[in-house]
Amino acid sequence: MNLQKNKELIFQQVAAAAQAADRSADSVSVIAVTKYVDSDVTKQLINTGVSHIGENRVDKFLAKYELLKSTGVTWHLIGSLQRRKVKDVINYVDYFHALDSVRLASEIQKRAEKTIKCFLQVNISGEKSKHGFRIDDVEEALQQIAQFDKIELVGLMTMAPQAASDAEINTIFEQANKLKIALQNKKIKNMPFTELSMGMSGDFKLAVRNGSTFVRIGTAFFE
């Protein structure tokens, strides 16, 4: 495992995907998902020049944050968050990628000591195993979330099914981008919707083609 080499290759591939989509290379941020490695390896990865770290689970997020908070990286909580754990973690998070219910938004409002940058999770594919709002439910959800001044909806997050074809993935990402643009154009207070969190190690090129601004890459760093 050569972290420096892997990091450089991933960043080059993301930049190339952005340029192929007539976008600037710096329009896409790479979140290194470190759920399968310990804090020492995560620190080594940060030393290669990675500036965004993502964790799925609250316990692992907190453990790494405590040891590495002085590194100055941006911290992303990208996994589902149980309401009972909001109080433990939310004030250490720079971006929360999985706001998937109004009840969770209410708990964040209750516990947050600052404005939390959140991505509204949308279930574009309709998979029962995935969390997130259905497209038809987004408008009603936004009307309720609008009352919470500690939440800033910076964008949308979605994931494609693991077994989906490239054509199916492209369609899902395209729909997410169209929804993001439509919401951005509404110019709702505290809901800029300028960002898209989608794309992982296997499909980030399709995500970038369809407007993703944050890609979440894990395994490719550690091969």
C-alpha positions as CSV (number, residue, x, y, z in Angstrom):
1,M,0.0,0.0,0.0
2,N,1.6,3.2,-1.2
3,L,-0.6,6.0,0.2
4,Q,1.2,8.8,-1.6
5,K,1.1,7.1,-5.0
6,N,-2.6,6.1,-4.5
7,K,-3.5,9.7,-3.4
8,E,-1.8,11.2,-6.4
9,L,-3.5,8.8,-8.8
10,I,-6.9,9.4,-7.4
11,F,-6.6,13.1,-7.5
12,Q,-5.3,13.0,-11.1
13,Q,-8.3,10.8,-12.1
14,V,-10.8,13.1,-10.4
15,A,-9.2,16.2,-12.0
16,A,-9.3,14.4,-15.4
17,A,-13.0,13.5,-14.9
18,A,-13.8,17.2,-14.1
19,Q,-11.9,18.4,-17.1
20,A,-13.7,15.9,-19.4
21,A,-16.9,17.4,-18.1
22,D,-15.7,20.9,-18.9
23,R,-15.3,21.7,-15.2
24,S,-12.4,23.0,-13.4
25,A,-10.3,20.5,-11.5
26,D,-10.8,22.3,-8.2
27,S,-14.6,22.1,-8.5
28,V,-14.6,18.6,-7.0
29,S,-13.4,17.8,-3.5
30,V,-12.1,14.3,-2.6
31,I,-13.3,12.9,0.7
32,A,-11.0,10.1,1.9
33,V,-13.3,7.6,3.7
34,T,-11.1,6.0,6.4
35,K,-13.6,3.6,8.1
36,Y,-11.4,0.6,7.4
37,V,-8.1,2.0,8.7
38,D,-6.9,3.3,12.1
39,S,-5.9,6.8,13.2
40,D,-2.2,6.2,12.4
41,V,-2.9,5.3,8.7
42,T,-5.4,8.2,8.5
43,K,-2.7,10.6,9.7
44,Q,-0.3,9.2,7.1
45,L,-3.0,9.8,4.5
46,I,-3.5,13.4,5.7
47,N,0.3,13.9,5.4
48,T,0.0,13.1,1.6
49,G,-2.1,16.2,1.2
50,V,-5.6,14.9,1.8
51,S,-7.7,17.6,3.4
52,H,-11.2,16.0,3.7
53,I,-11.7,13.0,6.0
54,G,-15.0,11.1,6.0
55,E,-16.3,8.5,8.6
56,N,-19.5,6.4,8.6
57,R,-19.8,5.6,12.3
58,V,-20.0,8.0,15.2
59,D,-17.6,6.1,17.4
60,K,-14.9,5.9,14.8
61,F,-15.4,9.6,13.9
62,L,-15.0,10.7,17.5
63,A,-11.9,8.6,18.0
64,K,-10.1,9.9,15.0
65,Y,-11.3,13.5,15.6
66,E,-9.9,13.5,19.1
67,L,-6.4,12.3,17.9
68,L,-6.3,14.3,14.6
69,K,-8.3,17.5,15.2
70,S,-5.0,19.5,15.2
71,T,-4.3,18.6,11.6
72,G,-6.8,21.1,10.3
73,V,-8.6,18.8,7.9
74,T,-12.3,19.1,7.1
75,W,-14.4,16.5,8.9
76,H,-17.3,14.7,7.2
77,L,-19.8,12.4,8.8
78,I,-21.2,10.5,5.8
79,G,-23.1,7.6,7.4
80,S,-26.6,7.3,8.9
81,L,-26.9,9.1,12.3
82,Q,-29.2,7.8,15.0
83,R,-31.0,10.6,16.8
84,R,-29.8,9.4,20.2
85,K,-26.2,10.0,19.0
86,V,-26.6,13.4,17.6
87,K,-25.6,15.1,20.9
88,D,-22.3,13.2,20.9
89,V,-21.0,14.2,17.5
90,I,-22.8,17.0,15.7
91,N,-20.8,19.9,17.0
92,Y,-17.5,18.4,15.8
93,V,-18.8,17.8,12.2
94,D,-18.0,20.2,9.4
95,Y,-20.3,18.5,6.9
96,F,-23.1,16.0,7.6
97,H,-24.0,14.0,4.5
98,A,-27.0,11.9,5.6
99,L,-29.9,14.1,6.7
100,D,-32.6,11.6,6.0
101,S,-35.6,12.6,8.1
102,V,-37.3,15.6,9.5
103,R,-37.1,14.1,13.0
104,L,-33.3,13.9,12.6
105,A,-33.3,17.5,11.5
106,S,-35.3,18.4,14.6
107,E,-32.7,16.7,16.9
108,I,-29.8,18.4,15.2
109,Q,-31.6,21.7,15.7
110,K,-32.0,20.9,19.4
111,R,-28.3,19.8,19.9
112,A,-26.3,22.0,17.6
113,E,-24.3,24.9,19.0
114,K,-23.4,26.2,15.5
115,T,-25.0,26.1,12.1
116,I,-24.4,22.6,10.6
117,K,-23.8,22.2,6.9
118,C,-26.0,19.3,5.9
119,F,-26.7,17.3,2.7
120,L,-30.3,16.2,2.3
121,Q,-30.1,12.5,1.5
122,V,-32.3,11.5,-1.4
123,N,-33.2,8.0,-2.4
124,I,-33.3,8.4,-6.2
125,S,-33.1,4.7,-7.0
126,G,-36.0,3.8,-4.7
127,E,-34.1,1.0,-3.0
128,K,-35.8,-0.2,0.2
129,S,-32.4,-0.8,1.8
130,K,-31.4,2.8,1.4
131,H,-32.2,5.7,3.6
132,G,-33.3,9.1,2.3
133,F,-36.2,11.1,1.0
134,R,-38.0,10.1,-2.1
135,I,-38.1,12.9,-4.7
136,D,-41.8,13.3,-4.3
137,D,-41.3,13.9,-0.5
138,V,-38.5,16.5,-0.8
139,E,-40.7,19.6,-1.1
140,E,-42.8,18.8,2.0
141,A,-39.6,18.0,4.0
142,L,-38.0,21.3,3.1
143,Q,-41.0,23.2,4.3
144,Q,-40.6,21.6,7.7
145,I,-36.8,21.9,7.8
146,A,-37.0,25.6,7.0
147,Q,-38.0,26.3,10.6
148,F,-34.6,25.1,11.8
149,D,-32.0,27.9,11.9
150,K,-29.1,25.6,12.9
151,I,-29.3,23.7,9.7
152,E,-27.9,24.8,6.3
153,L,-28.8,22.6,3.5
154,V,-25.8,22.9,1.3
155,G,-26.8,20.2,-1.2
156,L,-28.0,16.7,-1.9
157,M,-26.4,13.3,-1.3
158,T,-27.3,10.1,-3.1
159,M,-25.9,6.7,-3.8
160,A,-26.4,4.3,-6.7
161,P,-27.2,0.6,-6.2
162,Q,-24.1,-1.6,-6.1
163,A,-25.2,-3.8,-8.9
164,A,-26.4,-1.0,-11.2
165,S,-25.0,-0.7,-14.7
166,D,-23.2,2.4,-15.8
167,A,-26.3,3.6,-17.7
168,E,-28.4,3.2,-14.6
169,I,-25.9,4.9,-12.4
170,N,-25.7,7.8,-14.9
171,T,-29.5,8.2,-14.9
172,I,-29.6,8.3,-11.1
173,F,-26.8,10.9,-10.9
174,E,-28.4,12.9,-13.6
175,Q,-31.7,13.0,-11.8
176,A,-29.9,14.1,-8.6
177,N,-28.2,16.9,-10.4
178,K,-31.4,18.2,-12.0
179,L,-33.1,18.2,-8.6
180,K,-30.2,20.0,-7.0
181,I,-30.3,22.7,-9.7
182,A,-34.1,23.1,-9.3
183,L,-33.8,23.5,-5.5
184,Q,-30.8,25.9,-5.9
185,N,-33.0,28.1,-8.2
186,K,-35.7,28.4,-5.6
187,K,-33.2,30.4,-3.5
188,I,-34.6,29.3,-0.2
189,K,-33.1,30.8,3.0
190,N,-30.5,28.6,4.6
191,M,-30.8,26.2,1.7
192,P,-28.3,27.2,-1.0
193,F,-28.1,23.7,-2.6
194,T,-24.8,24.5,-4.3
195,E,-23.2,21.0,-3.6
196,L,-23.7,17.4,-4.7
197,S,-22.3,14.5,-2.6
198,M,-22.2,11.5,-4.8
199,G,-19.7,9.1,-6.3
200,M,-17.5,6.5,-4.7
201,S,-14.4,4.5,-5.8
202,G,-16.3,2.6,-8.5
203,D,-18.5,5.3,-9.9
204,F,-16.9,8.7,-9.2
205,K,-16.2,9.5,-12.8
206,L,-19.9,9.2,-13.6
207,A,-20.7,11.3,-10.6
208,V,-18.3,14.1,-11.6
209,R,-19.8,14.0,-15.1
210,N,-23.2,14.8,-13.5
211,G,-22.1,17.6,-11.3
212,S,-20.8,16.0,-8.1
213,T,-18.8,18.4,-6.0
214,F,-17.8,15.9,-3.3
215,V,-16.8,12.3,-4.1
216,R,-16.4,9.8,-1.3
217,I,-13.5,7.5,-2.0
218,G,-12.2,4.8,0.4
219,T,-10.9,1.5,-1.0
220,A,-8.9,3.1,-3.8
221,F,-6.7,4.8,-1.3
222,F,-5.7,1.6,0.5
223,E,-5.2,-0.9,-2.2
